[in-house]
Amino acid sequence: MMIRNLALAALAVIAFGGQLAHAKSQPCRDAKGKFTKCEAPKKPKRCRDANGKFTKCETPAPQAAQPAN
């Protein structure tokens, strides 16, 4: 009975581990279809005030296009 439980637990671990390995191995490809290194999504940078406390980030106003001379 104990061997059966141990075998069942081992089978469950193998099945779960295989699914995790498959989910993590999503390869990144470039435009030509060749494998490339995947880039991790970048976290947004948090804004701080002069005292070092977190504040809301202010969005810069869009600048008007200046005519070329």
Predicted model as a PDB file, atoms N, CA, C, CB and O in Angstrom, pLDDT in the B-factor column:
MODEL        1                                                                  
ATOM      1  N   MET A   1       0.820  -1.183   0.000  1.00 73.00           N  
ATOM      2  CA  MET A   1       0.000   0.000   0.000  1.00 73.00           C  
ATOM      3  C   MET A   1       0.871   1.256   0.000  1.00 73.00           C  
ATOM      4  CB  MET A   1      -0.937  -0.007   1.201  1.00 73.00           C  
ATOM      5  O   MET A   1       0.575   2.220  -0.706  1.00 73.00           O  
ATOM      6  N   MET A   2       1.952   1.243   0.797  1.00 82.00           N  
ATOM      7  CA  MET A   2       2.815   2.409   0.874  1.00 82.00           C  
ATOM      8  C   MET A   2       3.573   2.618  -0.436  1.00 82.00           C  
ATOM      9  CB  MET A   2       3.794   2.264   2.035  1.00 82.00           C  
ATOM     10  O   MET A   2       3.795   3.757  -0.847  1.00 82.00           O  
ATOM     11  N   ILE A   3       3.967   1.539  -1.085  1.00 87.00           N  
ATOM     12  CA  ILE A   3       4.669   1.639  -2.363  1.00 87.00           C  
ATOM     13  C   ILE A   3       3.749   2.239  -3.421  1.00 87.00           C  
ATOM     14  CB  ILE A   3       5.180   0.254  -2.816  1.00 87.00           C  
ATOM     15  O   ILE A   3       4.192   3.025  -4.258  1.00 87.00           O  
ATOM     16  N   ARG A   4       2.486   1.875  -3.385  1.00 87.00           N  
ATOM     17  CA  ARG A   4       1.521   2.402  -4.342  1.00 87.00           C  
ATOM     18  C   ARG A   4       1.347   3.906  -4.143  1.00 87.00           C  
ATOM     19  CB  ARG A   4       0.167   1.679  -4.201  1.00 87.00           C  
ATOM     20  O   ARG A   4       1.299   4.655  -5.118  1.00 87.00           O  
ATOM     21  N   ASN A   5       1.252   4.351  -2.902  1.00 85.00           N  
ATOM     22  CA  ASN A   5       1.119   5.784  -2.620  1.00 85.00           C  
ATOM     23  C   ASN A   5       2.370   6.548  -3.047  1.00 85.00           C  
ATOM     24  CB  ASN A   5       0.849   6.013  -1.125  1.00 85.00           C  
ATOM     25  O   ASN A   5       2.277   7.642  -3.605  1.00 85.00           O  
ATOM     26  N   LEU A   6       3.528   5.972  -2.785  1.00 82.00           N  
ATOM     27  CA  LEU A   6       4.782   6.606  -3.167  1.00 82.00           C  
ATOM     28  C   LEU A   6       4.896   6.696  -4.685  1.00 82.00           C  
ATOM     29  CB  LEU A   6       5.973   5.833  -2.588  1.00 82.00           C  
ATOM     30  O   LEU A   6       5.347   7.715  -5.209  1.00 82.00           O  
ATOM     31  N   ALA A   7       4.500   5.659  -5.388  1.00 83.00           N  
ATOM     32  CA  ALA A   7       4.538   5.670  -6.851  1.00 83.00           C  
ATOM     33  C   ALA A   7       3.561   6.698  -7.413  1.00 83.00           C  
ATOM     34  CB  ALA A   7       4.216   4.275  -7.406  1.00 83.00           C  
ATOM     35  O   ALA A   7       3.884   7.388  -8.380  1.00 83.00           O  
ATOM     36  N   LEU A   8       2.396   6.805  -6.834  1.00 81.00           N  
ATOM     37  CA  LEU A   8       1.409   7.781  -7.274  1.00 81.00           C  
ATOM     38  C   LEU A   8       1.914   9.205  -7.045  1.00 81.00           C  
ATOM     39  CB  LEU A   8       0.079   7.564  -6.541  1.00 81.00           C  
ATOM     40  O   LEU A   8       1.737  10.071  -7.902  1.00 81.00           O  
ATOM     41  N   ALA A   9       2.535   9.448  -5.908  1.00 81.00           N  
ATOM     42  CA  ALA A   9       3.084  10.773  -5.610  1.00 81.00           C  
ATOM     43  C   ALA A   9       4.215  11.119  -6.577  1.00 81.00           C  
ATOM     44  CB  ALA A   9       3.591  10.832  -4.155  1.00 81.00           C  
ATOM     45  O   ALA A   9       4.305  12.254  -7.045  1.00 81.00           O  
ATOM     46  N   ALA A  10       5.075  10.151  -6.877  1.00 81.00           N  
ATOM     47  CA  ALA A  10       6.173  10.387  -7.811  1.00 81.00           C  
ATOM     48  C   ALA A  10       5.636  10.686  -9.207  1.00 81.00           C  
ATOM     49  CB  ALA A  10       7.115   9.173  -7.852  1.00 81.00           C  
ATOM     50  O   ALA A  10       6.162  11.565  -9.891  1.00 81.00           O  
ATOM     51  N   LEU A  11       4.621   9.987  -9.632  1.00 79.00           N  
ATOM     52  CA  LEU A  11       4.016  10.223 -10.931  1.00 79.00           C  
ATOM     53  C   LEU A  11       3.401  11.620 -11.003  1.00 79.00           C  
ATOM     54  CB  LEU A  11       2.958   9.162 -11.223  1.00 79.00           C  
ATOM     55  O   LEU A  11       3.514  12.296 -12.026  1.00 79.00           O  
ATOM     56  N   ALA A  12       2.756  12.052  -9.929  1.00 78.00           N  
ATOM     57  CA  ALA A  12       2.158  13.383  -9.893  1.00 78.00           C  
ATOM     58  C   ALA A  12       3.232  14.466  -9.969  1.00 78.00           C  
ATOM     59  CB  ALA A  12       1.319  13.558  -8.621  1.00 78.00           C  
ATOM     60  O   ALA A  12       3.052  15.470 -10.658  1.00 78.00           O  
ATOM     61  N   VAL A  13       4.343  14.269  -9.268  1.00 78.00           N  
ATOM     62  CA  VAL A  13       5.438  15.243  -9.299  1.00 78.00           C  
ATOM     63  C   VAL A  13       6.042  15.322 -10.691  1.00 78.00           C  
ATOM     64  CB  VAL A  13       6.521  14.877  -8.270  1.00 78.00           C  
ATOM     65  O   VAL A  13       6.336  16.417 -11.172  1.00 78.00           O  
ATOM     66  N   ILE A  14       6.232  14.193 -11.340  1.00 81.00           N  
ATOM     67  CA  ILE A  14       6.801  14.175 -12.688  1.00 81.00           C  
ATOM     68  C   ILE A  14       5.864  14.877 -13.672  1.00 81.00           C  
ATOM     69  CB  ILE A  14       7.070  12.723 -13.145  1.00 81.00           C  
ATOM     70  O   ILE A  14       6.315  15.659 -14.508  1.00 81.00           O  
ATOM     71  N   ALA A  15       4.579  14.603 -13.576  1.00 75.00           N  
ATOM     72  CA  ALA A  15       3.617  15.209 -14.495  1.00 75.00           C  
ATOM     73  C   ALA A  15       3.546  16.720 -14.282  1.00 75.00           C  
ATOM     74  CB  ALA A  15       2.224  14.577 -14.310  1.00 75.00           C  
ATOM     75  O   ALA A  15       3.507  17.473 -15.255  1.00 75.00           O  
ATOM     76  N   PHE A  16       3.529  17.169 -13.052  1.00 70.00           N  
ATOM     77  CA  PHE A  16       3.451  18.594 -12.760  1.00 70.00           C  
ATOM     78  C   PHE A  16       4.739  19.297 -13.167  1.00 70.00           C  
ATOM     79  CB  PHE A  16       3.167  18.824 -11.272  1.00 70.00           C  
ATOM     80  O   PHE A  16       4.700  20.396 -13.721  1.00 70.00           O  
ATOM     81  N   GLY A  17       5.869  18.676 -12.898  1.00 66.00           N  
ATOM     82  CA  GLY A  17       7.166  19.263 -13.264  1.00 66.00           C  
ATOM     83  C   GLY A  17       7.327  19.384 -14.771  1.00 66.00           C  
ATOM     84  O   GLY A  17       7.914  20.352 -15.255  1.00 66.00           O  
ATOM     85  N   GLY A  18       6.823  18.429 -15.506  1.00 61.00           N  
ATOM     86  CA  GLY A  18       6.897  18.489 -16.961  1.00 61.00           C  
ATOM     87  C   GLY A  18       6.076  19.630 -17.522  1.00 61.00           C  
ATOM     88  O   GLY A  18       6.482  20.269 -18.493  1.00 61.00           O  
ATOM     89  N   GLN A  19       4.924  19.895 -16.924  1.00 60.00           N  
ATOM     90  CA  GLN A  19       4.097  21.003 -17.387  1.00 60.00           C  
ATOM     91  C   GLN A  19       4.763  22.340 -17.094  1.00 60.00           C  
ATOM     92  CB  GLN A  19       2.717  20.947 -16.734  1.00 60.00           C  
ATOM     93  O   GLN A  19       4.680  23.260 -17.908  1.00 60.00           O  
ATOM     94  N   LEU A  20       5.416  22.462 -15.958  1.00 54.00           N  
ATOM     95  CA  LEU A  20       6.109  23.710 -15.640  1.00 54.00           C  
ATOM     96  C   LEU A  20       7.277  23.944 -16.591  1.00 54.00           C  
ATOM     97  CB  LEU A  20       6.606  23.691 -14.191  1.00 54.00           C  
ATOM     98  O   LEU A  20       7.491  25.068 -17.046  1.00 54.00           O  
ATOM     99  N   ALA A  21       8.024  22.904 -16.891  1.00 54.00           N  
ATOM    100  CA  ALA A  21       9.156  23.049 -17.792  1.00 54.00           C  
ATOM    101  C   ALA A  21       8.686  23.443 -19.186  1.00 54.00           C  
ATOM    102  CB  ALA A  21       9.964  21.751 -17.850  1.00 54.00           C  
ATOM    103  O   ALA A  21       9.327  24.256 -19.851  1.00 54.00           O  
ATOM    104  N   HIS A  22       7.583  22.878 -19.625  1.00 52.00           N  
ATOM    105  CA  HIS A  22       7.063  23.207 -20.949  1.00 52.00           C  
ATOM    106  C   HIS A  22       6.544  24.639 -20.985  1.00 52.00           C  
ATOM    107  CB  HIS A  22       5.949  22.230 -21.347  1.00 52.00           C  
ATOM    108  O   HIS A  22       6.725  25.324 -21.992  1.00 52.00           O  
ATOM    109  N   ALA A  23       5.915  25.104 -19.934  1.00 51.00           N  
ATOM    110  CA  ALA A  23       5.369  26.458 -19.896  1.00 51.00           C  
ATOM    111  C   ALA A  23       6.471  27.512 -19.885  1.00 51.00           C  
ATOM    112  CB  ALA A  23       4.476  26.629 -18.676  1.00 51.00           C  
ATOM    113  O   ALA A  23       6.295  28.593 -20.447  1.00 51.00           O  
ATOM    114  N   LYS A  24       7.604  27.213 -19.254  1.00 57.00           N  
ATOM    115  CA  LYS A  24       8.694  28.173 -19.171  1.00 57.00           C  
ATOM    116  C   LYS A  24       9.528  28.211 -20.442  1.00 57.00           C  
ATOM    117  CB  LYS A  24       9.574  27.851 -17.995  1.00 57.00           C  
ATOM    118  O   LYS A  24      10.248  29.185 -20.662  1.00 57.00           O  
ATOM    119  N   SER A  25       9.460  27.206 -21.270  1.00 57.00           N  
ATOM    120  CA  SER A  25      10.347  27.115 -22.416  1.00 57.00           C  
ATOM    121  C   SER A  25       9.737  27.692 -23.681  1.00 57.00           C  
ATOM    122  CB  SER A  25      10.728  25.690 -22.650  1.00 57.00           C  
ATOM    123  O   SER A  25       9.902  27.121 -24.759  1.00 57.00           O  
ATOM    124  N   GLN A  26       9.043  28.804 -23.573  1.00 62.00           N  
ATOM    125  CA  GLN A  26       8.493  29.465 -24.748  1.00 62.00           C  
ATOM    126  C   GLN A  26       9.628  30.197 -25.445  1.00 62.00           C  
ATOM    127  CB  GLN A  26       7.334  30.446 -24.365  1.00 62.00           C  
ATOM    128  O   GLN A  26      10.069  31.233 -24.948  1.00 62.00           O  
ATOM    129  N   PRO A  27      10.114  29.709 -26.563  1.00 75.00           N  
ATOM    130  CA  PRO A  27      11.254  30.343 -27.221  1.00 75.00           C  
ATOM    131  C   PRO A  27      10.854  31.643 -27.916  1.00 75.00           C  
ATOM    132  CB  PRO A  27      11.876  29.386 -28.229  1.00 75.00           C  
ATOM    133  O   PRO A  27       9.746  31.774 -28.438  1.00 75.00           O  
ATOM    134  N   CYS A  28      11.771  32.587 -27.910  1.00 84.00           N  
ATOM    135  CA  CYS A  28      11.552  33.845 -28.620  1.00 84.00           C  
ATOM    136  C   CYS A  28      12.206  33.736 -29.991  1.00 84.00           C  
ATOM    137  CB  CYS A  28      12.125  35.065 -27.815  1.00 84.00           C  
ATOM    138  O   CYS A  28      13.284  33.159 -30.137  1.00 84.00           O  
ATOM    139  N   ARG A  29      11.546  34.292 -30.980  1.00 83.00           N  
ATOM    140  CA  ARG A  29      12.074  34.243 -32.339  1.00 83.00           C  
ATOM    141  C   ARG A  29      12.077  35.643 -32.932  1.00 83.00           C  
ATOM    142  CB  ARG A  29      11.246  33.278 -33.220  1.00 83.00           C  
ATOM    143  O   ARG A  29      11.246  36.483 -32.586  1.00 83.00           O  
ATOM    144  N   ASP A  30      13.028  35.880 -33.835  1.00 82.00           N  
ATOM    145  CA  ASP A  30      13.074  37.163 -34.513  1.00 82.00           C  
ATOM    146  C   ASP A  30      12.213  37.111 -35.775  1.00 82.00           C  
ATOM    147  CB  ASP A  30      14.530  37.545 -34.858  1.00 82.00           C  
ATOM    148  O   ASP A  30      11.476  36.147 -35.981  1.00 82.00           O  
ATOM    149  N   ALA A  31      12.301  38.137 -36.615  1.00 84.00           N  
ATOM    150  CA  ALA A  31      11.465  38.230 -37.811  1.00 84.00           C  
ATOM    151  C   ALA A  31      11.756  37.106 -38.810  1.00 84.00           C  
ATOM    152  CB  ALA A  31      11.669  39.579 -38.482  1.00 84.00           C  
ATOM    153  O   ALA A  31      10.873  36.707 -39.568  1.00 84.00           O  
ATOM    154  N   LYS A  32      12.986  36.597 -38.812  1.00 87.00           N  
ATOM    155  CA  LYS A  32      13.352  35.528 -39.741  1.00 87.00           C  
ATOM    156  C   LYS A  32      13.016  34.147 -39.204  1.00 87.00           C  
ATOM    157  CB  LYS A  32      14.824  35.601 -40.056  1.00 87.00           C  
ATOM    158  O   LYS A  32      13.170  33.153 -39.914  1.00 87.00           O  
ATOM    159  N   GLY A  33      12.559  34.070 -37.959  1.00 83.00           N  
ATOM    160  CA  GLY A  33      12.193  32.792 -37.375  1.00 83.00           C  
ATOM    161  C   GLY A  33      13.310  32.136 -36.588  1.00 83.00           C  
ATOM    162  O   GLY A  33      13.154  31.009 -36.118  1.00 83.00           O  
ATOM    163  N   LYS A  34      14.444  32.828 -36.436  1.00 87.00           N  
ATOM    164  CA  LYS A  34      15.560  32.256 -35.680  1.00 87.00           C  
ATOM    165  C   LYS A  34      15.352  32.513 -34.195  1.00 87.00           C  
ATOM    166  CB  LYS A  34      16.914  32.850 -36.150  1.00 87.00           C  
ATOM    167  O   LYS A  34      14.742  33.507 -33.803  1.00 87.00           O  
ATOM    168  N   PHE A  35      15.867  31.602 -33.376  1.00 86.00           N  
ATOM    169  CA  PHE A  35      15.738  31.728 -31.929  1.00 86.00           C  
ATOM    170  C   PHE A  35      16.614  32.864 -31.423  1.00 86.00           C  
ATOM    171  CB  PHE A  35      16.112  30.409 -31.231  1.00 86.00           C  
ATOM    172  O   PHE A  35      17.766  32.999 -31.835  1.00 86.00           O  
ATOM    173  N   THR A  36      16.069  33.673 -30.536  1.00 85.00           N  
ATOM    174  CA  THR A  36      16.805  34.775 -29.925  1.00 85.00           C  
ATOM    175  C   THR A  36      16.584  34.745 -28.418  1.00 85.00           C  
ATOM    176  CB  THR A  36      16.365  36.143 -30.522  1.00 85.00           C  
ATOM    177  O   THR A  36      15.749  33.993 -27.915  1.00 85.00           O  
ATOM    178  N   LYS A  37      17.339  35.567 -27.710  1.00 84.00           N  
ATOM    179  CA  LYS A  37      17.179  35.653 -26.260  1.00 84.00           C  
ATOM    180  C   LYS A  37      15.928  36.454 -25.941  1.00 84.00           C  
ATOM    181  CB  LYS A  37      18.426  36.297 -25.599  1.00 84.00           C  
ATOM    182  O   LYS A  37      15.726  37.535 -26.495  1.00 84.00           O  
ATOM    183  N   CYS A  38      15.093  35.941 -25.062  1.00 84.00           N  
ATOM    184  CA  CYS A  38      13.856  36.626 -24.686  1.00 84.00           C  
ATOM    185  C   CYS A  38      14.173  37.763 -23.724  1.00 84.00           C  
ATOM    186  CB  CYS A  38      12.848  35.638 -24.045  1.00 84.00           C  
ATOM    187  O   CYS A  38      14.990  37.618 -22.815  1.00 84.00           O  
ATOM    188  N   GLU A  39      13.512  38.898 -23.940  1.00 81.00           N  
ATOM    189  CA  GLU A  39      13.693  40.029 -23.038  1.00 81.00           C  
ATOM    190  C   GLU A  39      12.552  40.052 -22.033  1.00 81.00           C  
ATOM    191  CB  GLU A  39      13.764  41.364 -23.823  1.00 81.00           C  
ATOM    192  O   GLU A  39      11.387  39.888 -22.395  1.00 81.00           O  
ATOM    193  N   ALA A  40      12.895  40.256 -20.786  1.00 80.00           N  
ATOM    194  CA  ALA A  40      11.886  40.322 -19.730  1.00 80.00           C  
ATOM    195  C   ALA A  40      11.169  41.666 -19.815  1.00 80.00           C  
ATOM    196  CB  ALA A  40      12.530  40.124 -18.321  1.00 80.00           C  
ATOM    197  O   ALA A  40      11.796  42.677 -20.130  1.00 80.00           O  
ATOM    198  N   PRO A  41       9.879  41.691 -19.541  1.00 81.00           N  
ATOM    199  CA  PRO A  41       9.182  42.978 -19.564  1.00 81.00           C  
ATOM    200  C   PRO A  41       9.741  43.897 -18.479  1.00 81.00           C  
ATOM    201  CB  PRO A  41       7.657  42.780 -19.371  1.00 81.00           C  
ATOM    202  O   PRO A  41       9.984  43.468 -17.351  1.00 81.00           O  
ATOM    203  N   LYS A  42       9.939  45.154 -18.834  1.00 83.00           N  
ATOM    204  CA  LYS A  42      10.526  46.098 -17.889  1.00 83.00           C  
ATOM    205  C   LYS A  42       9.446  46.664 -16.976  1.00 83.00           C  
ATOM    206  CB  LYS A  42      11.252  47.235 -18.634  1.00 83.00           C  
ATOM    207  O   LYS A  42       8.336  46.971 -17.411  1.00 83.00           O  
ATOM    208  N   LYS A  43       9.796  46.793 -15.710  1.00 82.00           N  
ATOM    209  CA  LYS A  43       8.864  47.354 -14.732  1.00 82.00           C  
ATOM    210  C   LYS A  43       8.874  48.871 -14.864  1.00 82.00           C  
ATOM    211  CB  LYS A  43       9.237  46.917 -13.277  1.00 82.00           C  
ATOM    212  O   LYS A  43       9.921  49.466 -15.120  1.00 82.00           O  
ATOM    213  N   PRO A  44       7.722  49.494 -14.693  1.00 80.00           N  
ATOM    214  CA  PRO A  44       7.717  50.961 -14.753  1.00 80.00           C  
ATOM    215  C   PRO A  44       8.487  51.543 -13.571  1.00 80.00           C  
ATOM    216  CB  PRO A  44       6.267  51.503 -14.768  1.00 80.00           C  
ATOM    217  O   PRO A  44       8.424  51.031 -12.453  1.00 80.00           O  
ATOM    218  N   LYS A  45       9.206  52.613 -13.843  1.00 81.00           N  
ATOM    219  CA  LYS A  45      10.003  53.241 -12.802  1.00 81.00           C  
ATOM    220  C   LYS A  45       9.096  54.081 -11.916  1.00 81.00           C  
ATOM    221  CB  LYS A  45      11.132  54.106 -13.412  1.00 81.00           C  
ATOM    222  O   LYS A  45       8.258  54.831 -12.417  1.00 81.00           O  
ATOM    223  N   ARG A  46       9.256  53.960 -10.619  1.00 84.00           N  
ATOM    224  CA  ARG A  46       8.419  54.703  -9.680  1.00 84.00           C  
ATOM    225  C   ARG A  46       9.047  56.071  -9.432  1.00 84.00           C  
ATOM    226  CB  ARG A  46       8.245  53.921  -8.342  1.00 84.00           C  
ATOM    227  O   ARG A  46      10.266  56.195  -9.317  1.00 84.00           O  
ATOM    228  N   CYS A  47       8.210  57.081  -9.352  1.00 88.00           N  
ATOM    229  CA  CYS A  47       8.684  58.454  -9.165  1.00 88.00           C  
ATOM    230  C   CYS A  47       8.846  58.765  -7.676  1.00 88.00           C  
ATOM    231  CB  CYS A  47       7.709  59.459  -9.820  1.00 88.00           C  
ATOM    232  O   CYS A  47       8.101  58.270  -6.830  1.00 88.00           O  
ATOM    233  N   ARG A  48       9.824  59.586  -7.392  1.00 87.00           N  
ATOM    234  CA  ARG A  48      10.087  60.015  -6.017  1.00 87.00           C  
ATOM    235  C   ARG A  48      10.223  61.529  -5.982  1.00 87.00           C  
ATOM    236  CB  ARG A  48      11.368  59.338  -5.454  1.00 87.00           C  
ATOM    237  O   ARG A  48      10.603  62.157  -6.970  1.00 87.00           O  
ATOM    238  N   ASP A  49       9.907  62.101  -4.832  1.00 86.00           N  
ATOM    239  CA  ASP A  49      10.063  63.541  -4.679  1.00 86.00           C  
ATOM    240  C   ASP A  49      11.466  63.850  -4.146  1.00 86.00           C  
ATOM    241  CB  ASP A  49       8.972  64.115  -3.731  1.00 86.00           C  
ATOM    242  O   ASP A  49      12.315  62.961  -4.076  1.00 86.00           O  
ATOM    243  N   ALA A  50      11.705  65.108  -3.771  1.00 87.00           N  
ATOM    244  CA  ALA A  50      13.028  65.523  -3.304  1.00 87.00           C  
ATOM    245  C   ALA A  50      13.425  64.820  -2.006  1.00 87.00           C  
ATOM    246  CB  ALA A  50      13.058  67.032  -3.101  1.00 87.00           C  
ATOM    247  O   ALA A  50      14.613  64.646  -1.736  1.00 87.00           O  
ATOM    248  N   ASN A  51      12.441  64.415  -1.204  1.00 90.00           N  
ATOM    249  CA  ASN A  51      12.729  63.741   0.068  1.00 90.00           C  
ATOM    250  C   ASN A  51      12.922  62.238  -0.094  1.00 90.00           C  
ATOM    251  CB  ASN A  51      11.612  64.001   1.054  1.00 90.00           C  
ATOM    252  O   ASN A  51      13.292  61.553   0.859  1.00 90.00           O  
ATOM    253  N   GLY A  52      12.676  61.730  -1.284  1.00 86.00           N  
ATOM    254  CA  GLY A  52      12.831  60.297  -1.521  1.00 86.00           C  
ATOM    255  C   GLY A  52      11.560  59.500  -1.333  1.00 86.00           C  
ATOM    256  O   GLY A  52      11.589  58.270  -1.396  1.00 86.00           O  
ATOM    257  N   LYS A  53      10.440  60.175  -1.102  1.00 89.00           N  
ATOM    258  CA  LYS A  53       9.162  59.479  -0.924  1.00 89.00           C  
ATOM    259  C   LYS A  53       8.512  59.246  -2.283  1.00 89.00           C  
ATOM    260  CB  LYS A  53       8.212  60.288   0.001  1.00 89.00           C  
ATOM    261  O   LYS A  53       8.706  60.027  -3.214  1.00 89.00           O  
ATOM    262  N   PHE A  54       7.742  58.172  -2.389  1.00 87.00           N  
ATOM    263  CA  PHE A  54       7.064  57.870  -3.645  1.00 87.00           C  
ATOM    264  C   PHE A  54       5.943  58.867  -3.901  1.00 87.00           C  
ATOM    265  CB  PHE A  54       6.511  56.439  -3.629  1.00 87.00           C  
ATOM    266  O   PHE A  54       5.194  59.214  -2.988  1.00 87.00           O  
ATOM    267  N   THR A  55       5.828  59.327  -5.137  1.00 86.00           N  
ATOM    268  CA  THR A  55       4.791  60.266  -5.541  1.00 86.00           C  
ATOM    269  C   THR A  55       4.200  59.815  -6.868  1.00 86.00           C  
ATOM    270  CB  THR A  55       5.354  61.707  -5.650  1.00 86.00           C  
ATOM    271  O   THR A  55       4.689  58.871  -7.487  1.00 86.00           O  
ATOM    272  N   LYS A  56       3.139  60.501  -7.301  1.00 84.00           N  
ATOM    273  CA  LYS A  56       2.581  60.218  -8.613  1.00 84.00           C  
ATOM    274  C   LYS A  56       3.514  60.805  -9.658  1.00 84.00           C  
ATOM    275  CB  LYS A  56       1.137  60.793  -8.757  1.00 84.00           C  
ATOM    276  O   LYS A  56       4.034  61.909  -9.491  1.00 84.00           O  
ATOM    277  N   CYS A  57       3.721  60.067 -10.725  1.00 83.00           N  
ATOM    278  CA  CYS A  57       4.574  60.550 -11.813  1.00 83.00           C  
ATOM    279  C   CYS A  57       3.794  61.556 -12.651  1.00 83.00           C  
ATOM    280  CB  CYS A  57       5.078  59.370 -12.698  1.00 83.00           C  
ATOM    281  O   CYS A  57       2.633  61.336 -12.994  1.00 83.00           O  
ATOM    282  N   GLU A  58       4.442  62.638 -12.964  1.00 76.00           N  
ATOM    283  CA  GLU A  58       3.818  63.630 -13.815  1.00 76.00           C  
ATOM    284  C   GLU A  58       4.206  63.348 -15.255  1.00 76.00           C  
ATOM    285  CB  GLU A  58       4.225  65.062 -13.398  1.00 76.00           C  
ATOM    286  O   GLU A  58       5.374  63.106 -15.559  1.00 76.00           O  
ATOM    287  N   THR A  59       3.224  63.381 -16.132  1.00 70.00           N  
ATOM    288  CA  THR A  59       3.508  63.136 -17.535  1.00 70.00           C  
ATOM    289  C   THR A  59       3.954  64.440 -18.168  1.00 70.00           C  
ATOM    290  CB  THR A  59       2.272  62.551 -18.269  1.00 70.00           C  
ATOM    291  O   THR A  59       3.303  65.469 -17.982  1.00 70.00           O  
ATOM    292  N   PRO A  60       5.047  64.418 -18.912  1.00 65.00           N  
ATOM    293  CA  PRO A  60       5.510  65.646 -19.546  1.00 65.00           C  
ATOM    294  C   PRO A  60       4.551  66.067 -20.655  1.00 65.00           C  
ATOM    295  CB  PRO A  60       6.929  65.462 -20.107  1.00 65.00           C  
ATOM    296  O   PRO A  60       4.012  65.227 -21.375  1.00 65.00           O  
ATOM    297  N   ALA A  61       4.345  67.377 -20.783  1.00 58.00           N  
ATOM    298  CA  ALA A  61       3.447  67.905 -21.813  1.00 58.00           C  
ATOM    299  C   ALA A  61       4.113  67.735 -23.182  1.00 58.00           C  
ATOM    300  CB  ALA A  61       3.099  69.414 -21.541  1.00 58.00           C  
ATOM    301  O   ALA A  61       5.314  67.965 -23.323  1.00 58.00           O  
ATOM    302  N   PRO A  62       3.338  67.335 -24.181  1.00 61.00           N  
ATOM    303  CA  PRO A  62       3.939  67.189 -25.515  1.00 61.00           C  
ATOM    304  C   PRO A  62       4.361  68.536 -26.056  1.00 61.00           C  
ATOM    305  CB  PRO A  62       2.959  66.517 -26.487  1.00 61.00           C  
ATOM    306  O   PRO A  62       3.622  69.516 -25.954  1.00 61.00           O  
ATOM    307  N   GLN A  63       5.543  68.583 -26.628  1.00 64.00           N  
ATOM    308  CA  GLN A  63       6.076  69.841 -27.162  1.00 64.00           C  
ATOM    309  C   GLN A  63       5.600  70.011 -28.600  1.00 64.00           C  
ATOM    310  CB  GLN A  63       7.638  69.869 -27.090  1.00 64.00           C  
ATOM    311  O   GLN A  63       5.513  69.050 -29.365  1.00 64.00           O  
ATOM    312  N   ALA A  64       5.296  71.253 -28.943  1.00 60.00           N  
ATOM    313  CA  ALA A  64       4.854  71.549 -30.299  1.00 60.00           C  
ATOM    314  C   ALA A  64       6.040  71.445 -31.249  1.00 60.00           C  
ATOM    315  CB  ALA A  64       4.208  72.955 -30.379  1.00 60.00           C  
ATOM    316  O   ALA A  64       7.164  71.802 -30.899  1.00 60.00           O  
ATOM    317  N   ALA A  65       5.775  70.954 -32.446  1.00 58.00           N  
ATOM    318  CA  ALA A  65       6.826  70.824 -33.445  1.00 58.00           C  
ATOM    319  C   ALA A  65       7.229  72.208 -33.933  1.00 58.00           C  
ATOM    320  CB  ALA A  65       6.363  69.937 -34.626  1.00 58.00           C  
ATOM    321  O   ALA A  65       6.377  73.028 -34.276  1.00 58.00           O  
ATOM    322  N   GLN A  66       8.538  72.461 -33.963  1.00 64.00           N  
ATOM    323  CA  GLN A  66       9.030  73.756 -34.425  1.00 64.00           C  
ATOM    324  C   GLN A  66       9.392  73.640 -35.896  1.00 64.00           C  
ATOM    325  CB  GLN A  66      10.255  74.231 -33.585  1.00 64.00           C  
ATOM    326  O   GLN A  66       9.976  72.641 -36.317  1.00 64.00           O  
ATOM    327  N   PRO A  67       9.046  74.663 -36.686  1.00 62.00           N  
ATOM    328  CA  PRO A  67       9.356  74.605 -38.116  1.00 62.00           C  
ATOM    329  C   PRO A  67      10.863  74.673 -38.351  1.00 62.00           C  
ATOM    330  CB  PRO A  67       8.653  75.749 -38.865  1.00 62.00           C  
ATOM    331  O   PRO A  67      11.580  75.391 -37.654  1.00 62.00           O  
ATOM    332  N   ALA A  68      11.329  73.919 -39.338  1.00 60.00           N  
ATOM    333  CA  ALA A  68      12.738  73.914 -39.687  1.00 60.00           C  
ATOM    334  C   ALA A  68      13.046  75.139 -40.542  1.00 60.00           C  
ATOM    335  CB  ALA A  68      13.122  72.610 -40.429  1.00 60.00           C  
ATOM    336  O   ALA A  68      12.255  75.506 -41.411  1.00 60.00           O  
ATOM    337  N   ASN A  69      14.195  75.773 -40.298  1.00 58.00           N  
ATOM    338  CA  ASN A  69      14.586  76.971 -41.066  1.00 58.00           C  
ATOM    339  C   ASN A  69      15.283  76.599 -42.322  1.00 58.00           C  
ATOM    340  CB  ASN A  69      15.476  77.880 -40.252  1.00 58.00           C  
ATOM    341  O   ASN A  69      15.682  77.474 -43.090  1.00 58.00           O  
TER     342      ASN A  69                                                      
ENDMDL                                                                          
END                                                                             
